Amino acid sequence: MFNYTFHWRPALNALPQMLQGALVTLQIAVLSMVIGIAVGVVLSVFSSSRNKLLYGIYATWVEVARNTPALFQIYMAYFGLGQLGIRLDSFLALLVGITFNNAGYLAETFRGGLRAVPQTQTRAARSLGFNAYEAFTLIVLPQMFRAVFHPMTNQMVWAILMTSLGVVVGLNSDLTGVTQDLNVRTFRTFEYFAIAAVLYYLIAKVVTLGARLIAWRLFRY
Amino acid sequence: MFHTAVSANDLWFLAQGAGWTLLITLIAMVGGTVLGVVFGVTRAVLPGWTTLPLGFLLDIFRSVPLLIQLILANSFIPILGLRATPFAVSCVVLALYTSAYCAEIVRGGVLAVPQTTRRAARSLGLTWWQDMTEIVYPMALRVMLPSWIGLTLGVMKDTALVGWIGVIELLKSSQILITRMQNEPLFILMIAGLIYFLISFPISRLGARLERRFREND
């Protein structure tokens, strides 16, 4: 049955390189989340706008982000924008693609979260002399983030998993890219990718655990 | 004037890709749902610590990128001395991947049925099996169905990754056309994206509507 000898040593020797890649993976994920949250908040505000254009931007963005594959969105950033004369390298294309996806999903999450904050909170803030902007950023947003913290953590894990798609557009510095590079050089596919899988699992667990700690620190009464 | 080299043949090629996408989705959903119901009910019914290994296993499927899972499975099958087409590998991996998410949905659905309702059923003389099929199933279904539809769409979109191990589904076929025509990737990608959107959007609307209706009647 097993006509195959596993060679774990070269794969384990490559661990430092792969950890370097894991760091890049984490960077892309964090960056795409930070930008995604910012855009998502703006989009969720657009969702209750009476301005047709703003609402249109929100609806189009969210529906396209949620109804097409993430890989398609990355292709769009890489090949599609390229035809329009905006040439992104694979790192930027991956970042743009994932951020677009994150922002779409987060906007929907935030929209639900905003609805969970009672209108009376805004009114109370306004009657205490906050202006509309202050009432939103200082009173409504913090309460919304409390409501959506758990879905946001899930989205973060999703973002990490999505970074693995960078290899399809030729990125070779993130965890999957580094692993693929090693694989092409040695053809020890199973060994290298098994280690990559373990690393991805650990990253996901560390992020989930870290988020739980942050939630406990921020949201305890 | 808009001019394109994309011919009817190329559109048919994309449609065939879409056909593979749908077929893989269907197989993965059927297999994944059957497995997911078994895993999910097991997780919900048995005491927590006994199903910890199962929970851990399913968690792995949810925490490792699907692309890596596909590559691992694709390279592991020759190691076992077996042979499988990329299509078969994709279906099996996606079915297991789906089952991990489906198990979580089923577990949540079963646990959402109040303990008191189930005790009432049992004290009225229903057997465990009757309780499961006549009480828990209809009540849990309302909780599960919207998420299950969401999962179906998620899996449909995730099939885009099987192109990497050599299945020519919708996105991969658009990729092939792009390589062949060189100078109009945007137009070809737009067609592929439109097909994905046309499959996904109506179903996602249906899911949202079901969710609203179930919530109203609660």
Interface residues (C-beta under 8 A of the other chain):
Chain A: M1 F2 N3 Y4 E63 V64 R66 N67 T68 P69 A70 L71 F72 Y75 M76 F79 G80 G82 Q83 L84 V157 L161 M162 S164 L165 V167 V168 T176 T189 F190 F193 A194 A196 A197 Y200 Y201 A204 K205
Chain B: I60 S63 V64 P65 L66 L67 I68 Q69 I71 L72 S75 F76 P78 I79 L80 G81 L153 K157 D158 T159 A160 L161 W164 L171 S174 Q175 I178 N183 E184 P185 L186 L189 M190 A192 G193 Y196 F197 S200 F201 S204
